[in-house]
């Protein structure tokens, strides 16, 4: 736990040093006044927590502070941290599907969100658990996406099943799942397109990819992970809702968290979308990824 806390603290240093650093300094005061509450609201909104989540969070904090007679800043900060953890743990990760091999992980997200790099990190993480991983290059819309996945696959030791650019993504998934059985793979990670001519085209293609996986393995996909770029802030929430409606997202891989000073988006995602954060991306290298831990995250962000 200590190691996870330290790694999380390093990953979100930019966030801690900016907006949430201001929150910590605000609550260093010996007493909390009405002006303090107003400043806290402004800081949380500025840190990308979002208006609705900020309102709900502050209502709970103020209610608890009143009931518990918490009047000084350190007491309020402890309640703030407790309520942030409560939000982040309200949507737990989905239970694993037992005895399913391979585990099929469908990765979705818009182009530029860090999707391919996040796939490489996941593959590297599974490889570190002695799992045999197979990658499926079902983003056939862009030749560059196939090439990029192949390069990352070589780096992390995960073979890639790919067709020519423009091929049917469903056919790629079919071949990948067939290959996984003959190769006795433990995990199949499927890359998908992040941009087609229209939003409806993209969502219909993703639904088709999901149907192909389910046809070959009735319990698949076992996870549908949406890769979100933390630096896009509140704009990413609308995208996430479309993906969730189309393919039933089970959790979030929050990429580029190390690149934003507004880490409050983590709270907004869980509160608004009712989806768990599963992983956070903390850099460009294959091992720059952490399983998300709500308490470690909040303590790294807000501890004095």
Residue frames relative to the residue before (quaternion, step in Angstrom):
aa qw qx qy qz dx dy dz
X 1.0000 0.0000 0.0000 0.0000 0.00 0.00 0.00
X 0.6455 0.5184 -0.3293 0.4540 3.59 0.95 -0.83
X 0.6442 0.5222 -0.3183 0.4593 3.58 0.99 -0.86
X 0.6456 0.5114 -0.3112 0.4741 3.58 1.00 -0.85
X 0.6301 0.5312 -0.3303 0.4601 3.59 1.01 -0.81
X 0.6704 0.5044 -0.3007 0.4536 3.59 0.88 -0.94
X 0.6680 0.4949 -0.3019 0.4666 3.58 0.94 -0.90
X 0.6435 0.5111 -0.3183 0.4726 3.56 1.01 -0.81
X 0.6360 0.5384 -0.3192 0.4514 3.57 0.99 -0.86
X 0.6579 0.4993 -0.3020 0.4761 3.57 1.00 -0.84
X 0.6635 0.5341 -0.3028 0.4275 3.56 0.99 -0.89
X 0.7903 0.2992 -0.1507 0.5130 3.58 0.95 -0.82
X 0.2045 0.8189 -0.5120 0.1595 3.55 1.18 0.56
X 0.6435 0.5331 -0.3321 0.4376 3.59 0.96 -0.82
X 0.6522 0.5054 -0.3031 0.4768 3.56 1.01 -0.84
X 0.6721 0.5096 -0.2940 0.4496 3.55 0.86 -1.00
X 0.7087 0.4769 -0.2669 0.4462 3.57 0.94 -0.86
X 0.7212 0.4163 -0.2585 0.4898 3.59 1.17 -0.33
X 0.8597 0.1373 -0.0874 0.4842 3.58 -0.42 -1.20
X 0.7317 0.4088 -0.2689 0.4746 3.59 0.78 -0.89
X 0.5315 0.5755 -0.4096 0.4674 3.56 1.26 -0.22
X 0.6359 0.5181 -0.3158 0.4768 3.56 1.09 -0.75
X 0.6152 0.5368 -0.3426 0.4648 3.58 1.09 -0.73
X 0.6567 0.5153 -0.3081 0.4564 3.57 0.93 -0.92
X 0.6762 0.4824 -0.2952 0.4721 3.57 0.94 -0.88
X 0.6044 0.5614 -0.3527 0.4417 3.58 1.07 -0.72
X 0.7541 0.3822 -0.1995 0.4955 3.57 0.99 -0.89
X 0.4365 0.6453 -0.4857 0.3964 3.56 1.20 0.52
X 0.5055 0.6737 -0.4132 0.3462 3.58 1.27 -0.22
X 0.5510 -0.6395 0.4230 0.3295 3.59 -1.06 0.67
X 0.7954 0.1199 -0.0810 0.5885 3.60 1.14 -0.48
X 0.3268 -0.7350 0.5671 0.1773 3.54 -1.19 0.69
X 0.1242 -0.8042 0.5807 0.0234 3.55 -0.59 1.21
X 0.6991 -0.4264 0.3461 0.4578 3.56 -1.31 0.01
X 0.6130 0.5433 -0.3400 0.4620 3.56 1.09 -0.69
X 0.6187 0.5453 -0.3364 0.4546 3.58 1.05 -0.77
X 0.6488 0.5177 -0.3150 0.4603 3.59 0.94 -0.88
X 0.6521 0.5121 -0.3132 0.4631 3.58 0.97 -0.83
X 0.6511 0.5034 -0.3112 0.4752 3.57 0.99 -0.83
X 0.6320 0.5346 -0.3282 0.4551 3.57 1.02 -0.83
X 0.6347 0.5283 -0.3267 0.4596 3.58 0.98 -0.83
X 0.6642 0.5095 -0.2991 0.4579 3.58 0.90 -0.93
X 0.6707 0.5037 -0.3021 0.4530 3.59 0.94 -0.86
X 0.6568 0.5098 -0.3159 0.4570 3.59 0.95 -0.82
X 0.6473 0.4985 -0.3202 0.4795 3.59 0.97 -0.81
X 0.6628 0.5062 -0.3003 0.4629 3.59 0.96 -0.85
X 0.6825 0.4766 -0.2794 0.4785 3.59 1.16 -0.57
X 0.5769 -0.6412 0.3393 0.3753 3.59 1.29 0.40
X 0.3402 0.7250 -0.5288 0.2812 3.59 1.10 0.51
X 0.4240 -0.7138 0.4558 0.3211 3.58 1.16 -0.57
X 0.6119 -0.6034 0.3731 0.3497 3.54 -1.10 0.74
X 0.7192 0.4575 -0.2820 0.4404 3.61 0.70 -1.03
X 0.6628 0.4903 -0.3099 0.4736 3.59 0.96 -0.83
X 0.6233 0.5395 -0.3302 0.4598 3.58 1.01 -0.80
X 0.6534 0.5203 -0.3130 0.4521 3.58 0.92 -0.90
X 0.6803 0.4793 -0.2919 0.4714 3.58 0.87 -0.95
X 0.6476 0.5284 -0.3147 0.4498 3.57 0.96 -0.88
X 0.6997 0.4668 -0.2795 0.4629 3.60 0.82 -0.97
X 0.5996 0.5552 -0.3663 0.4449 3.60 1.04 -0.68
X 0.6818 0.4790 -0.2913 0.4699 3.58 0.93 -0.90
X 0.6492 0.5202 -0.3229 0.4513 3.59 0.97 -0.83
X 0.6796 0.4884 -0.2938 0.4619 3.57 0.88 -0.95
X 0.6330 0.5315 -0.3283 0.4573 3.56 1.02 -0.79
X 0.6786 0.4776 -0.2873 0.4784 3.58 0.93 -0.89
X 0.6344 0.5403 -0.3331 0.4411 3.56 0.96 -0.86
X 0.6515 0.5101 -0.3066 0.4704 3.56 1.04 -0.79
X 0.6877 0.4838 -0.2842 0.4607 3.58 0.88 -0.95
X 0.7505 0.3887 -0.2029 0.4945 3.57 1.00 -0.87
X 0.3856 -0.7498 0.4549 0.2867 3.57 1.35 0.08
X 0.2804 0.7489 -0.5353 0.2719 3.55 1.01 0.96
X 0.0259 -0.8467 0.5298 -0.0411 3.56 -0.48 1.20
X 0.7094 0.4117 -0.2891 0.4936 3.60 1.10 -0.45
X 0.7075 -0.5222 0.3001 0.3697 3.52 -1.28 0.56
X 0.6575 0.5257 -0.3260 0.4301 3.59 0.92 -0.84
X 0.6352 0.5197 -0.3258 0.4693 3.58 1.09 -0.71
X 0.6638 0.4952 -0.2995 0.4737 3.56 0.97 -0.86
X 0.6229 0.5322 -0.3455 0.4576 3.58 1.03 -0.75
X 0.6370 0.5235 -0.3320 0.4583 3.61 0.96 -0.78
X 0.6523 0.4925 -0.3108 0.4851 3.58 1.02 -0.79
X 0.6117 0.5545 -0.3350 0.4540 3.59 1.02 -0.84
X 0.6822 0.4849 -0.2877 0.4656 3.58 0.84 -0.97
X 0.6428 0.5316 -0.3126 0.4545 3.56 0.99 -0.87
X 0.6951 0.4665 -0.2729 0.4740 3.59 0.94 -0.88
X 0.6004 0.5373 -0.3615 0.4691 3.61 1.13 -0.55
X 0.6379 0.5074 -0.3198 0.4831 3.58 0.98 -0.83
X 0.6270 0.5536 -0.3300 0.4376 3.55 0.99 -0.86
X 0.6443 0.5077 -0.3158 0.4770 3.60 0.98 -0.84
X 0.7214 0.4736 -0.2564 0.4354 3.56 0.82 -1.05
X 0.7117 0.4209 -0.2626 0.4974 3.58 1.15 -0.47
X 0.4627 0.7091 -0.4314 0.3114 3.58 1.28 -0.03
X 0.7438 0.2628 -0.1728 0.5897 3.58 1.21 -0.52
X 0.1535 -0.8264 0.5359 0.0800 3.62 0.04 1.23
X 0.6169 -0.5353 0.4142 0.4016 3.60 -1.20 0.45
X 0.5553 -0.6133 0.4313 0.3597 3.61 -1.06 0.62
X 0.5520 -0.6089 0.4521 0.3467 3.56 -1.12 0.63
X 0.5199 -0.6406 0.4690 0.3152 3.56 -1.06 0.76
X 0.4020 -0.6783 0.5587 0.2571 3.55 -1.17 0.69
X 0.3280 -0.7891 0.4885 0.1765 3.55 -0.38 1.24
X 0.8647 0.1834 -0.1238 0.4508 3.51 -1.31 0.54
X 0.5181 0.5958 -0.4532 0.4138 3.60 1.04 0.67
X 0.1210 0.7815 -0.5999 0.1214 3.53 -0.62 1.17
X 0.4941 -0.2781 -0.8163 0.1107 1.47 -1.44 2.03
X 0.5009 -0.5588 0.5461 0.3725 3.51 -1.37 0.24
X 0.1922 -0.7939 0.5707 0.0841 3.58 -0.74 1.08
X 0.0755 -0.8028 0.5912 -0.0174 3.55 -0.64 1.20
X 0.1637 -0.7901 0.5878 0.0585 3.56 -0.57 1.20
X 0.1541 -0.7994 0.5782 0.0539 3.56 -0.73 1.11
X 0.0055 -0.7957 0.6047 -0.0327 3.57 -0.80 1.05
X 0.3165 0.7319 -0.5646 0.2130 3.54 -1.29 0.38
X 0.5707 -0.6040 0.4275 0.3559 3.56 -1.19 0.48
X 0.6076 -0.5407 0.4290 0.3930 3.55 -1.23 0.48
X 0.7675 0.3423 -0.2666 0.4719 3.54 -1.03 0.83
X 0.5509 0.6324 -0.3896 0.3805 3.58 1.27 -0.10
X 0.5560 -0.5832 0.4072 0.4299 3.59 1.26 -0.29
X 0.2647 0.8267 -0.4677 0.1668 3.56 1.29 0.37
X 0.7105 0.4601 -0.2830 0.4510 3.60 0.73 -1.02
X 0.6414 0.5127 -0.3191 0.4731 3.58 0.98 -0.80
X 0.6449 0.5179 -0.3165 0.4644 3.58 1.03 -0.79
X 0.6025 0.5428 -0.3487 0.4699 3.59 1.09 -0.70
X 0.6487 0.5164 -0.3138 0.4627 3.57 0.94 -0.88
X 0.6527 0.5121 -0.3143 0.4615 3.58 0.99 -0.81
X 0.6415 0.5105 -0.3190 0.4755 3.57 1.00 -0.81
X 0.6482 0.5155 -0.3160 0.4628 3.56 0.94 -0.91
X 0.6541 0.5148 -0.3030 0.4641 3.56 0.97 -0.88
X 0.6354 0.5302 -0.3140 0.4654 3.58 1.07 -0.82
X 0.6648 0.4831 -0.3008 0.4838 3.60 0.91 -0.87
X 0.6281 0.5335 -0.3351 0.4567 3.57 1.02 -0.79
X 0.6327 0.5360 -0.3216 0.4571 3.57 1.10 -0.70
X 0.6709 0.4372 -0.2837 0.5275 3.57 1.29 -0.30
X 0.5318 -0.6619 0.3745 0.3725 3.55 1.30 0.43
X 0.4182 0.6869 -0.4822 0.3475 3.58 1.08 0.74
X 0.3742 -0.6806 0.5782 0.2501 3.55 -1.17 0.67
X 0.1047 -0.8328 0.5434 -0.0095 3.55 -0.57 1.22
X 0.1051 -0.7669 0.6314 0.0467 3.54 -1.06 0.85
X 0.2175 -0.7800 0.5757 0.1135 3.58 -0.94 0.89
X 0.1879 -0.7744 0.5965 0.0962 3.58 -1.03 0.83
X 0.2595 -0.7898 0.5419 0.1236 3.58 -0.59 1.18
X 0.0863 0.8414 -0.5239 0.1005 3.58 0.46 1.23
X 0.5132 0.5392 -0.4651 0.4792 3.59 1.23 0.36
X 0.0311 0.8379 -0.5405 0.0690 3.56 0.26 1.29
X 0.4669 0.6948 -0.4298 0.3384 3.57 1.31 -0.06
X 0.7828 0.2137 -0.1095 0.5740 3.59 1.12 -0.69
X 0.4404 -0.6871 0.5113 0.2692 3.60 -0.79 1.01
X 0.6241 0.5630 -0.3405 0.4216 3.57 1.02 -0.78
X 0.6222 0.5518 -0.3465 0.4339 3.58 1.05 -0.71
X 0.6445 0.5136 -0.3154 0.4704 3.58 1.01 -0.83
X 0.6691 0.5010 -0.2964 0.4620 3.57 0.90 -0.95
X 0.6562 0.5179 -0.3132 0.4507 3.56 0.94 -0.88
X 0.6562 0.5019 -0.3173 0.4656 3.59 0.95 -0.83
X 0.6251 0.5387 -0.3369 0.4534 3.59 1.01 -0.76
X 0.6493 0.5199 -0.3141 0.4578 3.58 0.95 -0.91
X 0.6840 0.4725 -0.2871 0.4758 3.58 0.88 -0.95
X 0.6102 0.5638 -0.3476 0.4347 3.57 1.05 -0.75
X 0.6471 0.5091 -0.3087 0.4763 3.56 1.00 -0.84
X 0.6605 0.5309 -0.3135 0.4285 3.58 0.95 -0.85
X 0.7857 0.3288 -0.1664 0.4968 3.57 0.92 -0.88
X 0.5180 -0.6815 0.3990 0.3288 3.60 1.26 0.10
X 0.5321 0.5890 -0.4270 0.4332 3.56 1.04 0.83
X 0.3741 -0.7375 0.5108 0.2351 3.64 -0.56 1.07
X 0.2706 -0.7711 0.5639 0.1191 3.55 -1.16 0.72
X 0.2120 -0.7340 0.6315 0.1321 3.56 -0.97 0.91
X 0.1063 0.8081 -0.5632 0.1358 3.57 -0.60 1.16
X 0.2420 -0.7144 0.6347 0.1680 3.54 -1.33 0.49
X 0.6904 -0.4355 0.3520 0.4580 3.55 -1.28 -0.21
X 0.6171 -0.5229 0.4149 0.4167 3.61 -1.18 0.45
X 0.7737 0.3214 -0.2572 0.4815 3.55 -0.98 0.88
X 0.4878 0.6694 -0.4298 0.3596 3.58 1.27 -0.10
X 0.6259 -0.5312 0.4144 0.3928 3.55 -1.31 0.27
X 0.4266 -0.7194 0.4806 0.2635 3.63 -0.58 1.07
X 0.6106 0.5649 -0.3462 0.4339 3.57 1.07 -0.73
X 0.6371 0.5253 -0.3242 0.4616 3.57 1.07 -0.76
X 0.6168 0.5358 -0.3420 0.4642 3.58 1.07 -0.71
X 0.6585 0.5018 -0.3047 0.4710 3.56 0.93 -0.91
X 0.6231 0.5436 -0.3348 0.4518 3.58 0.97 -0.86
X 0.6976 0.4697 -0.2739 0.4666 3.59 0.82 -1.02
X 0.6414 0.5335 -0.3295 0.4421 3.58 1.01 -0.80
X 0.6882 0.4710 -0.2902 0.4694 3.58 0.91 -0.87
X 0.6144 0.5213 -0.3463 0.4804 3.58 1.10 -0.63
X 0.6620 0.5063 -0.2978 0.4655 3.58 0.98 -0.91
X 0.6255 0.5600 -0.3428 0.4214 3.57 1.02 -0.77
X 0.6455 0.5173 -0.3245 0.4587 3.58 1.06 -0.68
X 0.6886 0.4673 -0.2913 0.4718 3.58 0.91 -0.86
X 0.7177 0.4171 -0.2428 0.5019 3.59 1.10 -0.67
X 0.3519 -0.7636 0.4640 0.2789 3.58 1.35 -0.12
X 0.1491 0.8067 -0.5469 0.1670 3.53 0.89 1.00
X 0.4203 -0.6991 0.5234 0.2463 3.54 -1.17 0.65
X 0.8037 0.1082 -0.0024 0.5851 3.55 1.06 -0.84
X 0.0974 -0.7472 0.6532 0.0741 3.55 -1.10 0.79
X 0.1095 -0.7859 0.6075 0.0362 3.57 -0.74 1.09
X 0.1764 -0.8182 0.5452 0.0467 3.56 -0.62 1.19
X 0.2493 -0.7330 0.6168 0.1418 3.55 -0.79 1.08
X 0.0937 -0.7963 0.5960 0.0450 3.59 -1.09 0.65
X 0.6407 -0.5303 0.3918 0.3935 3.54 -1.29 0.37
X 0.2513 -0.7738 0.5645 0.1392 3.52 -1.14 0.68
X 0.7964 0.1224 -0.0885 0.5856 3.54 1.28 -0.06
X 0.0290 0.7509 -0.6593 0.0244 3.54 -0.94 0.98
X 0.7742 -0.3725 0.2111 0.4661 3.59 -1.23 -0.04
X 0.7900 0.0451 -0.0312 0.6106 3.57 1.05 -0.71
X 0.6461 -0.5264 0.3868 0.3948 3.54 -1.27 0.44
X 0.6492 0.5225 -0.3260 0.4464 3.60 0.99 -0.81
X 0.6083 0.5451 -0.3511 0.4578 3.61 1.05 -0.72
X 0.6577 0.5194 -0.3066 0.4513 3.56 0.92 -0.95
X 0.7006 0.4750 -0.2847 0.4499 3.56 0.79 -0.98
X 0.6359 0.5166 -0.3348 0.4655 3.61 1.04 -0.71
X 0.6378 0.5168 -0.3335 0.4636 3.58 1.03 -0.73
X 0.6493 0.5157 -0.3187 0.4593 3.59 0.98 -0.84
X 0.6262 0.5277 -0.3355 0.4656 3.58 1.03 -0.77
X 0.6453 0.5233 -0.3172 0.4574 3.58 1.00 -0.83
X 0.6337 0.5269 -0.3235 0.4649 3.57 0.96 -0.88
X 0.6525 0.5104 -0.3100 0.4664 3.55 0.96 -0.86
X 0.6530 0.5225 -0.3190 0.4459 3.59 0.94 -0.86
X 0.6292 0.5327 -0.3339 0.4570 3.59 0.99 -0.81
X 0.6531 0.5118 -0.3127 0.4623 3.58 0.92 -0.91
X 0.6780 0.4962 -0.2935 0.4560 3.58 0.93 -0.91
X 0.6203 0.5558 -0.3425 0.4348 3.58 1.07 -0.72
X 0.7143 0.4342 -0.2491 0.4891 3.57 1.01 -0.79
X 0.7812 0.0761 -0.0206 0.6193 3.58 1.12 -0.69
X 0.3918 -0.7880 0.4166 0.2280 3.60 -0.09 1.29
X 0.7169 0.4299 -0.2686 0.4786 3.62 1.04 -0.62
X 0.5690 0.6049 -0.3764 0.4106 3.61 1.28 -0.11
X 0.5724 -0.1894 -0.7964 -0.0475 1.52 -2.23 1.15
X 0.4735 -0.6987 0.4661 0.2653 3.55 -1.00 0.84
X 0.7647 0.0585 -0.0697 0.6379 3.54 1.27 -0.43
X 0.1060 -0.7277 0.6708 0.0966 3.54 -1.19 0.68
X 0.0556 -0.8340 0.5486 -0.0223 3.55 -0.27 1.27
X 0.2364 -0.7630 0.5910 0.1127 3.53 -0.83 1.07
X 0.2360 -0.7512 0.6008 0.1384 3.57 -0.78 1.05
X 0.0454 -0.7948 0.6049 -0.0177 3.55 -0.73 1.13
X 0.3850 -0.6945 0.5636 0.2277 3.54 -1.09 0.81
X 0.3992 -0.7525 0.4733 0.2244 3.58 -0.47 1.22
X 0.6418 0.5542 -0.3324 0.4128 3.59 1.10 -0.61
X 0.5975 0.5712 -0.3770 0.4178 3.63 1.19 -0.26
X 0.3238 -0.7992 0.4653 0.1999 3.57 1.26 -0.22
X 0.8575 -0.1266 0.1001 0.4885 3.53 -1.10 -0.79
X 0.5670 0.6093 -0.3851 0.3986 3.61 1.14 -0.52
X 0.6318 0.5623 -0.3315 0.4180 3.58 1.13 -0.59
X 0.5636 0.6339 -0.3889 0.3596 3.60 1.16 -0.47
X 0.6376 0.5224 -0.3333 0.4577 3.60 0.99 -0.78
X 0.6228 0.5325 -0.3324 0.4670 3.58 0.99 -0.83
X 0.6633 0.5300 -0.3077 0.4295 3.55 0.88 -0.98
X 0.6391 0.5370 -0.3328 0.4386 3.58 1.00 -0.78
X 0.6363 0.5248 -0.3300 0.4591 3.60 1.01 -0.78
X 0.6724 0.4907 -0.3003 0.4658 3.58 0.89 -0.91
X 0.6457 0.5290 -0.3231 0.4459 3.58 0.97 -0.84
X 0.6603 0.5053 -0.3041 0.4649 3.57 0.97 -0.85
X 0.7025 0.4910 -0.2704 0.4385 3.59 0.99 -0.83
X 0.8582 0.1170 -0.0037 0.4997 3.59 0.72 -1.00
X 0.5015 -0.6962 0.4215 0.2934 3.60 1.19 0.24
X 0.0465 -0.8348 0.5483 -0.0146 3.57 0.63 1.16
X 0.2550 -0.7913 0.5409 0.1277 3.57 -0.93 0.93
X 0.8110 -0.0747 0.0549 0.5776 3.59 1.20 -0.30
X 0.4382 -0.7077 0.5132 0.2092 3.53 -1.34 0.37
X 0.1614 -0.6881 0.6948 0.1333 3.52 -1.21 0.75
X 0.1604 -0.8080 0.5630 0.0670 3.58 -0.39 1.23
X 0.1558 -0.8231 0.5445 0.0411 3.54 -0.25 1.33
X 0.8364 0.2515 -0.1783 0.4532 3.53 -1.35 0.42
X 0.2513 0.7844 -0.5314 0.1977 3.58 1.10 0.61
X 0.6219 0.5494 -0.3364 0.4452 3.58 1.15 -0.59
X 0.6939 0.5033 -0.2723 0.4371 3.57 1.22 -0.39
X 0.6982 0.4447 -0.2773 0.4877 3.58 1.22 0.06
X 0.3668 -0.7135 0.5524 0.2265 3.54 -1.15 0.65
X 0.6799 0.4876 -0.2690 0.4772 3.58 1.30 -0.07
X 0.0105 -0.8658 0.4993 -0.0292 3.56 0.54 1.17
X 0.4508 0.7083 -0.4387 0.3204 3.57 1.27 -0.03
X 0.4886 0.6673 -0.4282 0.3642 3.58 1.25 -0.31
X 0.5509 0.6125 -0.3914 0.4100 3.60 1.16 -0.54
X 0.6705 0.4878 -0.2890 0.4784 3.59 0.94 -0.90
X 0.6648 0.5220 -0.3014 0.4412 3.54 0.92 -0.92
X 0.6224 0.5526 -0.3380 0.4394 3.59 0.97 -0.84
X 0.7157 0.4492 -0.2630 0.4657 3.56 0.73 -1.06
X 0.6929 0.4879 -0.2838 0.4488 3.57 0.91 -0.91
X 0.7329 0.4318 -0.2405 0.4675 3.59 0.89 -0.92
X 0.7814 0.3630 -0.1765 0.4759 3.58 0.87 -0.97
X 0.2890 -0.7700 0.5077 0.2564 3.57 1.26 -0.42
X 0.5120 0.6019 -0.4304 0.4362 3.54 1.05 0.88
X 0.4375 -0.6989 0.4888 0.2850 3.61 -0.99 0.70
X 0.3960 -0.6208 0.6059 0.3013 3.53 -1.27 0.48
X 0.2152 -0.8045 0.5435 0.1054 3.60 -0.64 1.09
X 0.8025 0.0106 0.0562 0.5939 3.56 0.94 -0.96
X 0.1697 -0.7502 0.6232 0.1414 3.53 -1.28 0.43
X 0.3468 -0.7208 0.5663 0.1987 3.53 -1.07 0.84
X 0.1262 -0.8452 0.5193 0.0037 3.54 -0.74 1.09
X 0.8056 0.0075 -0.0058 0.5923 3.59 1.21 0.35
X 0.6582 -0.5490 0.3700 0.3585 3.55 -1.31 -0.18
X 0.6251 0.5650 -0.3473 0.4116 3.61 1.13 -0.46
X 0.6707 -0.5362 0.3324 0.3900 3.60 -1.17 0.55
X 0.7362 0.3960 -0.2476 0.4898 3.61 1.05 -0.61
X 0.4879 0.6464 -0.4402 0.3877 3.59 1.27 0.29
X 0.5139 0.5907 -0.4415 0.4382 3.54 0.54 1.27
X 0.0745 -0.7915 0.6053 0.0402 3.54 -1.09 0.71
X 0.4568 -0.5937 0.5649 0.3460 3.58 -1.13 0.59
X 0.4478 -0.7192 0.4609 0.2643 3.58 -0.85 0.91
X 0.0386 -0.7662 0.6414 -0.0055 3.53 -0.97 0.97
X 0.4413 -0.7460 0.4317 0.2499 3.57 -0.44 1.24
X 0.7093 0.4624 -0.2843 0.4498 3.58 0.77 -0.99
X 0.6341 0.5164 -0.3336 0.4689 3.60 0.98 -0.80
X 0.6407 0.5307 -0.3206 0.4529 3.57 1.01 -0.82
X 0.7006 0.4695 -0.2766 0.4607 3.58 0.77 -1.01
X 0.6612 0.4953 -0.3192 0.4643 3.60 0.93 -0.78
X 0.6443 0.5100 -0.3237 0.4690 3.58 1.02 -0.75
X 0.6896 0.5018 -0.2679 0.4482 3.56 1.11 -0.74
X 0.8486 0.2540 -0.0497 0.4613 3.55 0.84 -1.04
X 0.4840 0.6766 -0.4587 0.3123 3.61 1.14 -0.26
X 0.5189 -0.6469 0.4558 0.3232 3.60 -1.01 0.76
